Amino acid sequence: MNLNSMLRVFWALWPWCLAGALIGLWLVPLARIIPRTVLQRARSPLHEWQGPGGGLGQPVPPARRIWVPLLNAGLWAYAAATATQPAFWAALPEAGLASTLVLLALIDWDTTMLPDWVVLPLGVAGLLGSYAGLTPNGLPVSAASAAVVLVLLGGLAWAFRLIKGARGIGGGDLKLLAALAAWFGLFGVLYVVLWSSVVTVAWYVAWRRFKGLGIEAEWPFGPAIVAAALAWSLGVA
């Protein structure tokens, strides 16, 4: 790529990088505001919701205010660079999906919570995007995929709990996978389930080995789902 081509690419993408960075700055406090508001309205003790991030009582890590905007800027730029024409309407849904997934990963990492306030609108957006032709599948396929995921994975989770007496997958994780089915279709969600399971086991073992985990802390499945979903959305799969 020559200098002129690089300048044209930069000129086309810098507004997306800037917008993504600004949205990323906003995601950091929002990831604390949403779960705190949900728990306060439910009158649930904040200290009972604690993930590897330490829960809502811990200050936001300073590094998060740097890497989240940078990551989000890169995701928005990639969405714009790979979009079909017209770029704005083709890229905006992918960029919004990426930012929403990053937000959910932050919330789940800190609290092991995937709030309906975020997950359900994500699923509705996937269905609307399918209806508008902004996703690879039409509305009937997207709706059927979400229903199959809810029934299939929900049934497996119910059977696991009945046999083992322990929760296999949380309700928030199940809803998130159903929402992703509205965006990616059934095949895409099966990919997400496979690789998120591998990622979360490896991540858990490494974290326990090198970082440790508080006695009250639970291990969230959401960040691994997000990592696999971003990989699928970015075309890494």
Backbone as CSV, one residue per row, in Angstrom:
resi,resn,N_x,N_y,N_z,CA_x,CA_y,CA_z,C_x,C_y,C_z
1,MET,0.848,-1.186,0.000,0.000,0.000,0.000,0.892,1.246,0.000
2,ASN,0.683,2.139,-0.988,1.500,3.352,-1.063,0.971,4.419,-0.108
3,LEU,1.695,5.525,-0.031,1.365,6.577,0.923,-0.012,7.167,0.653
4,ASN,-0.332,7.385,-0.613,-1.635,7.967,-0.945,-2.781,7.063,-0.514
5,SER,-2.597,5.766,-0.732,-3.635,4.817,-0.322,-3.798,4.805,1.200
6,MET,-2.680,4.854,1.915,-2.731,4.873,3.374,-3.429,6.137,3.878
7,LEU,-3.168,7.266,3.242,-3.810,8.512,3.647,-5.312,8.467,3.382
8,ARG,-5.701,7.870,2.269,-7.131,7.764,1.962,-7.832,6.875,2.980
9,VAL,-7.170,5.772,3.351,-7.756,4.878,4.356,-7.889,5.595,5.693
10,PHE,-6.827,6.312,6.084,-6.871,7.039,7.353,-7.971,8.089,7.337
11,TRP,-8.083,8.828,6.219,-9.090,9.874,6.134,-10.499,9.291,6.222
12,ALA,-10.687,8.099,5.667,-12.004,7.471,5.697,-12.339,6.901,7.073
13,LEU,-11.313,6.482,7.821,-11.578,5.766,9.071,-11.427,6.606,10.330
14,TRP,-10.756,7.762,10.248,-10.496,8.481,11.493,-11.774,8.910,12.213
15,PRO,-12.874,9.280,11.496,-14.089,9.610,12.255,-14.631,8.411,13.027
16,TRP,-14.488,7.221,12.449,-14.949,6.018,13.146,-14.058,5.719,14.347
17,CYS,-12.755,5.914,14.195,-11.852,5.711,15.335,-12.184,6.671,16.467
18,LEU,-12.406,7.928,16.119,-12.723,8.919,17.140,-14.048,8.614,17.822
19,ALA,-15.071,8.297,17.021,-16.372,7.975,17.605,-16.282,6.735,18.485
20,GLY,-15.540,5.730,18.012,-15.386,4.516,18.809,-14.666,4.771,20.113
21,ALA,-13.647,5.625,20.088,-12.910,5.947,21.311,-13.795,6.694,22.299
22,LEU,-14.592,7.639,21.812,-15.485,8.396,22.697,-16.552,7.487,23.304
23,ILE,-17.106,6.605,22.485,-18.082,5.650,23.017,-17.419,4.730,24.031
24,GLY,-16.174,4.329,23.746,-15.448,3.475,24.682,-15.236,4.138,26.027
25,LEU,-14.935,5.439,26.022,-14.804,6.175,27.289,-16.113,6.142,28.067
26,TRP,-17.210,6.193,27.381,-18.532,6.183,28.004,-18.893,4.797,28.529
27,LEU,-18.389,3.752,27.865,-18.708,2.391,28.290,-18.155,2.077,29.678
28,VAL,-16.999,2.651,30.018,-16.343,2.322,31.289,-17.223,2.677,32.488
29,PRO,-17.700,3.927,32.629,-18.596,4.202,33.758,-19.958,3.550,33.613
30,LEU,-20.431,3.400,32.375,-21.740,2.787,32.163,-21.764,1.346,32.667
31,ALA,-20.624,0.665,32.574,-20.540,-0.722,33.033,-20.688,-0.828,34.546
32,ARG,-20.552,0.268,35.264,-20.808,0.284,36.706,-22.194,0.846,37.017
33,ILE,-22.626,1.826,36.238,-23.918,2.470,36.502,-25.074,1.500,36.312
34,ILE,-25.051,0.730,35.215,-26.176,-0.157,34.903,-26.358,-1.232,35.969
35,PRO,-25.347,-2.038,36.310,-25.588,-3.071,37.317,-25.927,-2.498,38.692
36,ARG,-25.324,-1.355,39.048,-25.645,-0.749,40.342,-27.118,-0.332,40.391
37,THR,-27.608,0.249,39.300,-29.004,0.665,39.249,-29.938,-0.541,39.295
38,VAL,-29.586,-1.591,38.555,-30.410,-2.807,38.549,-30.509,-3.399,39.953
39,LEU,-29.386,-3.512,40.636,-29.379,-4.114,41.964,-30.083,-3.227,42.987
40,GLN,-29.920,-1.939,42.870,-30.593,-1.036,43.804,-32.100,-1.104,43.630
41,ARG,-32.558,-1.186,42.404,-34.008,-1.287,42.172,-34.557,-2.618,42.665
42,ALA,-33.730,-3.654,42.569,-34.149,-4.970,43.055,-33.907,-5.133,44.558
43,ARG,-33.296,-4.113,45.176,-32.946,-4.147,46.598,-32.089,-5.365,46.920
44,SER,-31.141,-5.617,46.034,-30.218,-6.738,46.208,-28.877,-6.200,46.689
45,PRO,-28.266,-6.834,47.676,-26.973,-6.350,48.181,-25.905,-6.348,47.088
46,LEU,-25.198,-5.248,46.979,-24.181,-5.125,45.933,-23.042,-6.116,46.129
47,HIS,-22.702,-6.400,47.379,-21.527,-7.243,47.641,-21.754,-8.696,47.252
48,GLU,-23.005,-9.099,47.050,-23.284,-10.485,46.673,-23.006,-10.748,45.201
49,TRP,-22.792,-9.699,44.437,-22.536,-9.849,43.000,-21.081,-9.477,42.740
50,GLN,-20.250,-10.487,42.755,-18.822,-10.241,42.656,-18.169,-11.243,41.719
51,GLY,-17.556,-10.731,40.673,-16.809,-11.557,39.747,-15.322,-11.359,39.934
52,PRO,-14.518,-11.830,38.998,-13.067,-11.656,39.106,-12.645,-10.196,39.166
53,GLY,-13.475,-9.294,38.616,-13.167,-7.874,38.657,-13.329,-7.241,40.018
54,GLY,-13.884,-7.984,40.969,-13.959,-7.498,42.342,-15.288,-6.931,42.770
55,GLY,-16.249,-6.828,41.861,-17.549,-6.308,42.242,-17.625,-4.796,42.131
56,LEU,-18.786,-4.259,42.491,-19.046,-2.837,42.331,-18.396,-1.991,43.412
57,GLY,-17.922,-2.626,44.465,-17.279,-1.885,45.534,-15.847,-1.502,45.229
58,GLN,-15.251,-2.127,44.234,-13.868,-1.844,43.873,-13.799,-0.678,42.877
59,PRO,-12.766,0.141,42.952,-12.631,1.220,41.967,-12.360,0.664,40.573
60,VAL,-12.726,1.436,39.573,-12.463,1.037,38.192,-10.953,1.032,37.959
61,PRO,-10.395,-0.068,37.449,-8.950,-0.087,37.179,-8.564,1.022,36.208
62,PRO,-7.520,1.787,36.514,-7.133,2.892,35.627,-6.840,2.442,34.197
63,ALA,-6.252,1.245,34.044,-5.914,0.765,32.701,-7.167,0.572,31.846
64,ARG,-8.296,0.320,32.486,-9.540,0.101,31.738,-9.952,1.356,30.982
65,ARG,-9.622,2.508,31.526,-9.975,3.770,30.871,-9.110,4.026,29.631
66,ILE,-8.098,3.194,29.452,-7.225,3.315,28.278,-7.542,2.235,27.250
67,TRP,-7.539,0.961,27.707,-7.668,-0.103,26.726,-9.081,-0.242,26.171
68,VAL,-10.102,0.094,26.966,-11.468,-0.018,26.440,-11.706,0.977,25.291
69,PRO,-11.374,2.278,25.444,-11.531,3.184,24.288,-10.701,2.764,23.075
70,LEU,-9.461,2.278,23.311,-8.627,1.847,22.193,-9.239,0.639,21.487
71,LEU,-9.704,-0.333,22.279,-10.346,-1.518,21.693,-11.586,-1.124,20.917
72,ASN,-12.410,-0.286,21.511,-13.650,0.101,20.843,-13.379,0.905,19.583
73,ALA,-12.353,1.748,19.615,-11.974,2.498,18.407,-11.558,1.540,17.296
74,GLY,-10.785,0.513,17.647,-10.378,-0.467,16.650,-11.549,-1.249,16.094
75,LEU,-12.500,-1.601,16.946,-13.681,-2.339,16.489,-14.529,-1.491,15.546
76,TRP,-14.687,-0.220,15.866,-15.473,0.661,14.998,-14.765,0.889,13.657
77,ALA,-13.451,1.049,13.705,-12.704,1.243,12.464,-12.784,-0.006,11.589
78,TYR,-12.689,-1.172,12.204,-12.772,-2.414,11.435,-14.153,-2.570,10.812
79,ALA,-15.189,-2.227,11.583,-16.547,-2.313,11.049,-16.710,-1.419,9.833
80,ALA,-16.131,-0.214,9.893,-16.230,0.703,8.756,-15.394,0.222,7.575
81,ALA,-14.207,-0.335,7.851,-13.309,-0.760,6.782,-13.846,-1.960,6.015
82,THR,-14.609,-2.795,6.679,-15.104,-4.024,6.042,-16.550,-3.919,5.591
83,ALA,-17.171,-2.756,5.788,-18.577,-2.605,5.443,-18.762,-2.472,3.949
84,THR,-19.909,-2.913,3.490,-20.295,-2.682,2.101,-20.894,-1.287,1.997
85,GLN,-21.115,-0.842,0.800,-21.687,0.492,0.602,-23.211,0.446,0.712
86,PRO,-23.868,1.514,1.219,-23.258,2.698,1.822,-22.651,2.364,3.181
87,ALA,-21.438,2.812,3.412,-20.653,2.369,4.561,-21.309,2.682,5.895
88,PHE,-21.930,3.863,6.023,-22.462,4.263,7.329,-23.511,3.284,7.820
89,TRP,-24.508,3.009,6.991,-25.608,2.148,7.428,-25.181,0.694,7.513
90,ALA,-24.162,0.317,6.764,-23.675,-1.058,6.849,-22.783,-1.258,8.067
91,ALA,-22.022,-0.230,8.440,-21.054,-0.357,9.528,-21.654,-0.093,10.889
92,LEU,-22.637,0.795,10.973,-23.156,1.205,12.276,-23.728,0.038,13.087
93,PRO,-24.522,-0.874,12.495,-25.011,-1.999,13.299,-23.886,-2.863,13.860
94,GLU,-22.862,-3.145,13.048,-21.736,-3.954,13.530,-20.971,-3.228,14.629
95,ALA,-20.784,-1.915,14.455,-20.089,-1.144,15.480,-20.896,-1.118,16.781
96,GLY,-22.202,-0.921,16.657,-23.050,-0.921,17.851,-23.069,-2.269,18.543
97,LEU,-23.106,-3.337,17.763,-23.048,-4.682,18.335,-21.758,-4.889,19.102
98,ALA,-20.628,-4.479,18.521,-19.330,-4.658,19.174,-19.274,-3.899,20.493
99,SER,-19.741,-2.650,20.511,-19.712,-1.860,21.738,-20.615,-2.456,22.812
100,THR,-21.761,-2.953,22.405,-22.671,-3.568,23.370,-22.053,-4.824,23.980
101,LEU,-21.367,-5.598,23.162,-20.708,-6.797,23.673,-19.585,-6.446,24.642
102,VAL,-18.820,-5.409,24.325,-17.763,-4.972,25.242,-18.373,-4.531,26.568
103,LEU,-19.467,-3.790,26.519,-20.158,-3.358,27.739,-20.595,-4.554,28.571
104,LEU,-21.183,-5.550,27.933,-21.641,-6.738,28.661,-20.477,-7.501,29.275
105,ALA,-19.362,-7.573,28.561,-18.194,-8.267,29.103,-17.680,-7.573,30.359
106,LEU,-17.640,-6.241,30.343,-17.186,-5.489,31.507,-18.104,-5.713,32.701
107,ILE,-19.406,-5.647,32.459,-20.374,-5.841,33.540,-20.256,-7.240,34.122
108,ASP,-20.198,-8.241,33.257,-20.150,-9.622,33.719,-18.846,-9.921,34.452
109,TRP,-17.749,-9.345,33.990,-16.458,-9.565,34.631,-16.455,-9.039,36.064
110,ASP,-17.094,-7.900,36.262,-17.119,-7.305,37.596,-18.168,-7.945,38.503
111,THR,-19.312,-8.327,37.940,-20.463,-8.680,38.780,-21.070,-10.053,38.507
112,THR,-20.627,-10.759,37.461,-21.255,-12.006,36.976,-22.721,-11.774,36.608
113,MET,-23.030,-10.592,36.127,-24.402,-10.241,35.763,-24.445,-9.829,34.300
114,LEU,-25.473,-10.296,33.599,-25.751,-9.842,32.237,-27.158,-9.249,32.246
115,PRO,-27.271,-7.943,32.452,-28.583,-7.328,32.690,-29.511,-7.421,31.485
116,ASP,-30.793,-7.689,31.776,-31.807,-7.685,30.724,-31.881,-6.323,30.037
117,TRP,-31.545,-5.252,30.771,-31.587,-3.907,30.197,-30.728,-3.798,28.949
118,VAL,-29.679,-4.609,28.875,-28.768,-4.557,27.729,-29.006,-5.738,26.784
119,VAL,-29.190,-6.920,27.361,-29.282,-8.136,26.544,-30.542,-8.153,25.686
120,LEU,-31.687,-7.813,26.272,-32.939,-7.888,25.516,-32.982,-6.879,24.360
121,PRO,-32.578,-5.614,24.564,-32.507,-4.716,23.401,-31.523,-5.183,22.330
122,LEU,-30.461,-5.878,22.749,-29.521,-6.427,21.768,-30.212,-7.451,20.881
123,GLY,-31.020,-8.307,21.483,-31.756,-9.295,20.704,-32.776,-8.652,19.779
124,VAL,-33.496,-7.650,20.292,-34.479,-6.938,19.463,-33.787,-6.248,18.294
125,ALA,-32.622,-5.651,18.557,-31.868,-5.000,17.478,-31.454,-6.005,16.417
126,GLY,-31.084,-7.214,16.838,-30.735,-8.248,15.873,-31.911,-8.622,14.987
127,LEU,-33.097,-8.726,15.580,-34.293,-9.048,14.795,-34.644,-7.913,13.841
128,LEU,-34.543,-6.673,14.330,-34.827,-5.526,13.463,-33.811,-5.427,12.329
129,GLY,-32.538,-5.696,12.658,-31.518,-5.685,11.621,-31.764,-6.762,10.577
130,SER,-32.249,-7.915,11.009,-32.576,-8.985,10.058,-33.734,-8.575,9.161
131,TYR,-34.720,-7.920,9.748,-35.870,-7.453,8.973,-35.445,-6.404,7.944
132,ALA,-34.471,-5.560,8.328,-34.006,-4.499,7.434,-32.946,-4.971,6.451
133,GLY,-32.542,-6.234,6.538,-31.537,-6.755,5.632,-30.118,-6.393,6.004
134,LEU,-29.881,-6.042,7.280,-28.554,-5.641,7.727,-27.758,-6.790,8.326
135,THR,-28.359,-7.955,8.443,-27.663,-9.146,8.928,-27.734,-10.219,7.838
136,PRO,-26.902,-11.258,7.927,-26.882,-12.272,6.863,-28.188,-13.050,6.721
137,ASN,-28.998,-13.107,7.772,-30.220,-13.911,7.744,-31.453,-13.023,7.727
138,GLY,-32.520,-13.550,7.140,-33.791,-12.855,7.175,-34.445,-12.970,8.530
139,LEU,-35.527,-12.212,8.742,-36.205,-12.196,10.029,-36.706,-13.581,10.460
140,PRO,-37.343,-14.381,9.576,-37.809,-15.704,10.032,-36.668,-16.592,10.523
141,VAL,-35.534,-16.572,9.815,-34.395,-17.395,10.220,-33.832,-16.912,11.547
142,SER,-33.705,-15.604,11.707,-33.166,-15.054,12.955,-34.070,-15.376,14.135
143,ALA,-35.362,-15.187,13.971,-36.301,-15.475,15.055,-36.296,-16.956,15.397
144,ALA,-36.279,-17.813,14.375,-36.253,-19.255,14.624,-34.957,-19.665,15.302
145,SER,-33.836,-19.063,14.908,-32.544,-19.383,15.525,-32.550,-19.026,17.004
146,ALA,-33.081,-17.844,17.339,-33.147,-17.432,18.741,-34.035,-18.377,19.542
147,ALA,-35.157,-18.794,18.956,-36.062,-19.709,19.656,-35.415,-21.069,19.873
148,VAL,-34.718,-21.570,18.864,-34.056,-22.872,18.985,-32.988,-22.827,20.075
149,VAL,-32.221,-21.742,20.111,-31.181,-21.612,21.140,-31.796,-21.607,22.532
150,LEU,-32.890,-20.856,22.708,-33.541,-20.817,24.014,-34.045,-22.188,24.432
151,VAL,-34.683,-22.886,23.505,-35.256,-24.194,23.832,-34.158,-25.240,24.027
152,LEU,-33.199,-25.278,23.102,-32.169,-26.312,23.152,-31.244,-26.124,24.350
153,LEU,-30.615,-24.957,24.453,-29.680,-24.737,25.549,-30.397,-24.620,26.888
154,GLY,-31.589,-24.033,26.870,-32.369,-23.979,28.105,-32.743,-25.364,28.590
155,GLY,-33.111,-26.253,27.666,-33.434,-27.629,28.042,-32.230,-28.378,28.581
156,LEU,-31.080,-28.178,27.950,-29.859,-28.821,28.438,-29.480,-28.312,29.826
157,ALA,-29.635,-26.981,30.031,-29.326,-26.406,31.346,-30.272,-26.954,32.408
158,TRP,-31.546,-27.099,32.062,-32.526,-27.645,33.011,-32.198,-29.090,33.346
159,ALA,-31.835,-29.887,32.326,-31.496,-31.284,32.566,-30.233,-31.408,33.417
160,PHE,-29.240,-30.555,33.151,-28.005,-30.584,33.932,-28.278,-30.263,35.389
161,ARG,-29.114,-29.269,35.623,-29.424,-28.896,37.003,-30.226,-29.986,37.691
162,LEU,-31.100,-30.652,36.943,-31.904,-31.724,37.518,-31.032,-32.909,37.915
163,ILE,-30.028,-33.221,37.087,-29.174,-34.385,37.338,-28.074,-34.070,38.339
164,LYS,-27.414,-32.946,38.146,-26.246,-32.607,38.966,-26.592,-31.761,40.185
165,GLY,-27.749,-31.126,40.164,-28.104,-30.252,41.269,-27.336,-28.952,41.274
166,ALA,-26.718,-28.592,40.148,-25.941,-27.353,40.044,-26.285,-26.676,38.727
167,ARG,-26.093,-25.369,38.691,-26.402,-24.607,37.497,-25.315,-24.810,36.453
168,GLY,-25.718,-25.162,35.232,-24.752,-25.340,34.165,-24.490,-24.073,33.386
169,ILE,-25.531,-23.300,33.140,-25.408,-22.037,32.417,-26.413,-21.073,33.007
170,GLY,-25.998,-19.832,33.208,-26.875,-18.845,33.817,-27.937,-18.349,32.856
171,GLY,-29.000,-17.787,33.429,-30.076,-17.254,32.606,-29.613,-16.111,31.728
172,GLY,-28.721,-15.269,32.235,-28.198,-14.168,31.429,-27.377,-14.661,30.250
173,ASP,-26.579,-15.704,30.476,-25.785,-16.291,29.393,-26.702,-16.856,28.306
174,LEU,-27.761,-17.532,28.746,-28.703,-18.123,27.800,-29.392,-17.045,26.962
175,LYS,-29.801,-15.966,27.611,-30.449,-14.870,26.883,-29.477,-14.206,25.915
176,LEU,-28.224,-14.065,26.340,-27.227,-13.461,25.455,-27.009,-14.320,24.218
177,LEU,-26.926,-15.630,24.395,-26.744,-16.516,23.243,-27.949,-16.464,22.308
178,ALA,-29.147,-16.354,22.879,-30.340,-16.229,22.043,-30.321,-14.905,21.278
179,ALA,-29.878,-13.824,21.950,-29.773,-12.534,21.269,-28.761,-12.595,20.128
180,LEU,-27.648,-13.286,20.365,-26.639,-13.428,19.313,-27.168,-14.276,18.147
181,ALA,-28.042,-15.222,18.457,-28.638,-16.025,17.385,-29.455,-15.159,16.447
182,ALA,-30.059,-14.096,16.992,-30.808,-13.175,16.137,-29.882,-12.432,15.188
183,TRP,-28.628,-12.261,15.586,-27.647,-11.581,14.734,-26.928,-12.551,13.797
184,PHE,-26.496,-13.687,14.325,-25.590,-14.580,13.591,-26.275,-15.803,12.995
185,GLY,-27.452,-16.151,13.488,-28.067,-17.408,13.091,-27.599,-18.554,13.974
186,LEU,-28.199,-19.707,13.791,-27.914,-20.852,14.650,-26.476,-21.338,14.517
187,PHE,-25.957,-21.407,13.295,-24.596,-21.902,13.095,-23.586,-20.999,13.795
188,GLY,-23.786,-19.697,13.688,-22.876,-18.769,14.339,-22.872,-18.937,15.847
189,VAL,-24.039,-19.156,16.441,-24.109,-19.323,17.900,-23.471,-20.639,18.326
190,LEU,-23.600,-21.682,17.524,-22.926,-22.937,17.858,-21.410,-22.737,17.887
191,TYR,-20.892,-21.944,16.957,-19.471,-21.591,16.977,-19.134,-20.845,18.265
192,VAL,-19.965,-19.882,18.630,-19.732,-19.087,19.841,-19.733,-19.976,21.082
193,VAL,-20.687,-20.889,21.171,-20.761,-21.784,22.331,-19.513,-22.650,22.420
194,LEU,-19.076,-23.203,21.286,-17.905,-24.081,21.278,-16.668,-23.347,21.767
195,TRP,-16.360,-22.220,21.142,-15.104,-21.541,21.456,-15.166,-20.781,22.774
196,SER,-16.336,-20.315,23.164,-16.430,-19.653,24.469,-16.234,-20.655,25.591
197,SER,-16.645,-21.897,25.392,-16.419,-22.932,26.402,-14.923,-23.215,26.553
198,VAL,-14.224,-23.296,25.430,-12.777,-23.526,25.479,-12.073,-22.341,26.139
199,VAL,-12.456,-21.134,25.719,-11.805,-19.928,26.239,-12.035,-19.779,27.732
200,THR,-13.260,-20.016,28.190,-13.548,-19.764,29.602,-12.833,-20.764,30.507
201,VAL,-12.661,-22.012,30.066,-11.924,-22.992,30.872,-10.448,-22.596,30.960
202,ALA,-9.847,-22.256,29.814,-8.439,-21.860,29.812,-8.230,-20.586,30.615
203,TRP,-9.137,-19.637,30.461,-9.053,-18.363,31.175,-9.167,-18.587,32.682
204,TYR,-10.104,-19.437,33.080,-10.324,-19.718,34.508,-9.093,-20.366,35.128
205,VAL,-8.530,-21.344,34.450,-7.360,-22.052,34.985,-6.183,-21.080,35.120
206,ALA,-5.961,-20.257,34.088,-4.844,-19.315,34.134,-5.056,-18.265,35.219
207,TRP,-6.277,-17.775,35.355,-6.550,-16.748,36.363,-6.366,-17.290,37.773
208,ARG,-6.881,-18.498,38.008,-6.710,-19.095,39.332,-5.244,-19.355,39.635
209,ARG,-4.486,-19.699,38.612,-3.067,-20.023,38.807,-2.237,-18.785,39.086
210,PHE,-2.485,-17.710,38.345,-1.601,-16.557,38.421,-2.188,-15.366,39.184
211,LYS,-3.514,-15.288,39.256,-4.133,-14.131,39.891,-4.846,-14.481,41.197
212,GLY,-5.365,-15.683,41.279,-6.190,-16.032,42.425,-7.610,-15.528,42.228
213,LEU,-8.513,-15.995,43.078,-9.922,-15.638,42.973,-10.491,-15.567,44.374
214,GLY,-11.188,-14.478,44.664,-11.767,-14.318,45.993,-12.750,-15.430,46.324
215,ILE,-12.943,-15.662,47.621,-13.820,-16.750,48.064,-15.252,-16.538,47.581
216,GLU,-15.724,-15.289,47.608,-17.098,-14.997,47.220,-17.264,-14.795,45.719
217,ALA,-16.173,-14.727,44.996,-16.249,-14.426,43.569,-16.655,-15.658,42.766
218,GLU,-17.498,-15.438,41.762,-17.872,-16.483,40.821,-17.190,-16.203,39.486
219,TRP,-17.120,-17.251,38.653,-16.473,-17.076,37.358,-17.529,-16.841,36.280
220,PRO,-17.453,-15.732,35.555,-18.467,-15.427,34.543,-18.180,-16.107,33.207
221,PHE,-19.244,-16.451,32.521,-19.146,-17.051,31.193,-19.259,-15.983,30.105
222,GLY,-19.840,-14.826,30.468,-20.116,-13.784,29.485,-18.909,-13.266,28.730
223,PRO,-17.771,-12.950,29.407,-16.626,-12.437,28.649,-16.124,-13.385,27.571
224,ALA,-16.163,-14.682,27.838,-15.741,-15.649,26.823,-16.743,-15.686,25.663
225,ILE,-18.035,-15.579,25.982,-19.049,-15.498,24.924,-18.795,-14.274,24.053
226,VAL,-18.479,-13.160,24.705,-18.216,-11.923,23.967,-16.993,-12.076,23.080
227,ALA,-15.919,-12.671,23.604,-14.702,-12.853,22.811,-14.984,-13.699,21.571
228,ALA,-15.725,-14.792,21.741,-16.049,-15.658,20.605,-16.990,-14.957,19.637
229,ALA,-17.945,-14.181,20.171,-18.892,-13.474,19.311,-18.186,-12.391,18.494
230,LEU,-17.243,-11.689,19.106,-16.483,-10.689,18.357,-15.641,-11.339,17.265
231,ALA,-15.057,-12.499,17.580,-14.263,-13.219,16.576,-15.142,-13.591,15.381
232,TRP,-16.351,-14.061,15.663,-17.271,-14.424,14.584,-17.700,-13.176,13.790
233,SER,-18.023,-12.117,14.520,-18.482,-10.891,13.869,-17.393,-10.257,13.008
234,LEU,-16.132,-10.371,13.460,-15.036,-9.783,12.710,-14.549,-10.661,11.567
235,GLY,-15.131,-11.833,11.441,-14.734,-12.720,10.359,-13.500,-13.523,10.642
236,VAL,-13.118,-13.643,11.938,-11.955,-14.458,12.283,-12.279,-15.932,12.137
237,ALA,-13.549,-16.283,12.341,-13.958,-17.699,12.270,-13.753,-18.231,10.860
